[in-house]
Amino acid sequence: MKRLRGYLKEAGLHAERLGEVLERLSPLLPMTEERFLELSPSEKDMLDVLAFRFSKLQDLLGSKIFREFLETQGFITEGKSFLEILREVEREGIVDVDTWSEFRKVRNLIAHEYPLTISERVEAINYLVEKVPVLLEVLKRIESKAGGK
């Protein structure tokens, strides 16, 4: 339980930063091609923070928190594949497999600097912004089921 609480504390920092940066970006959202082309360096930095924190939170949930949470619930995770872990997390009502697949899609899209067109970049930004509240809700469900931080 102690390790889970540590991971949840770290996740809370990512979640807090995500909320802050979304608030600061809100006047620019939804992103359009015109707005994207006019972004200041500090606004571009905010988009980087958004992508970084989303990726860090998504990775922390998938690589550490899900397993630790399930272990506190009596589920044996040793030797289990990630898909088995994810199915159990789904049974716990935390996140469904399809939603998690969407998070991975977002993470992969933002984690790699592929030569995207401006319209593809704008679409990726708006998609990411749309998925942040859903990711934060996953964290809240785990915190609630684990008894808070």
GIVEN-V989557 format. One record per pair of residues at least 24 apart in sequence whose C-alpha atoms are under 8 Angstrom apart, sorted by the first residue. I is the first residue (numbers start at 1). GAP is how many residues later the second one is. D is the distance in whole Angstrom. If there is no record, write none. Layout:
I,GAP,D
I,GAP,D
This chain:
1,67,8
1,71,6
3,65,7
4,61,6
4,64,6
4,65,7
5,144,6
7,53,8
7,57,7
7,58,6
8,57,7
8,135,7
8,141,6
9,140,7
11,46,6
11,49,7
11,50,8
11,128,8
14,39,5
14,40,8
14,42,7
14,43,6
15,38,8
15,42,7
15,121,7
17,36,7
18,31,8
18,32,6
18,35,6
18,36,7
18,114,8
21,25,6
21,28,7
21,29,6
22,28,7
22,107,8
29,97,8
30,96,6
31,91,6
31,92,8
31,94,7
31,95,6
32,90,6
33,85,6
33,86,6
33,89,6
36,82,8
36,86,7
47,78,8
51,56,8
51,59,6
51,60,8
51,77,8
54,53,7
54,78,7
55,52,6
55,56,7
58,45,7
58,46,8
58,49,8
58,77,7
61,78,8
69,73,7
69,77,7
72,74,8
94,44,6
94,47,6
94,48,7
95,43,6
103,28,7
103,32,8
